[in-house]
Amino acid sequence: MHDPSNPVLLLHTLGGNARTWAPVVDAGADPARFLAVDLPGHGVRGEDPFDPAAAVAVVHAALDECGTAPAHLVGSGLGAFVALRVLADAPHRLASLLLAGFPPGGDPGRLRATADSLRATGMAGFAAGYLAATVVTDGGPCGDVGVAELTASMTGMRPEAFLGALEAALGWEAPVSPGPVPCRVLRGEHDVRVTEQAARSLATRLGADYIGVPGAGHIAYVDDPRGFRELMDAFHRVVEARTAVPDTLGAGSPAEPVLSQEGT
């Protein structure tokens, strides 16, 4: 059983909102441990422009709400971009970091193409095309709920907020050296936007392990919320066990996945 002193803070993907995490939270025990927040430009903060510093401030406010214990921070896509900023800004506030579907960088053509598509089709048309090409619906009814929430969230966004968030995420930078915070990198095995090589490279830079999520794509927590929850919980159990009794659970323990750079 999880130690309730370690809350779990969830950061959504680009175009999503806090509600897109509901199927993940509902897929396991201890729902009160979880707090999902809306990043600037999304959800209840839809009128705000996306700004990386403002996004980090939102996370710090949520960490304050969680209490004094370090929190497990989980980010997908845009949320992974913000989570890396928080890791650099305040690693002492984190019990662990889990990243999924982190944004591919260095593609200015994507920003221009997205702006053109938004002008031509509006948010509703763009969202339909983007999700049709990105989402892998292998998560059953729970996954369908997440897809519906993501569709509604993205469709309701202001185009300028979406473009601002995309521009920031495309400029992300991986950390130059591993930090003291235990990290894990997840990638849906059908991710069309982030290659396995890129995900493994990020894991190496973080001193983390890499885990592939079968049947999922770029937005693994929406594609397969139950599978995502199981992998997330397993990682958190390892971290918490090592924190509680650091000398009794070695890296080779058969009880939980090994925290190595090779992954599975």
Disulfide bonds with the S-S distance in Angstrom:
none
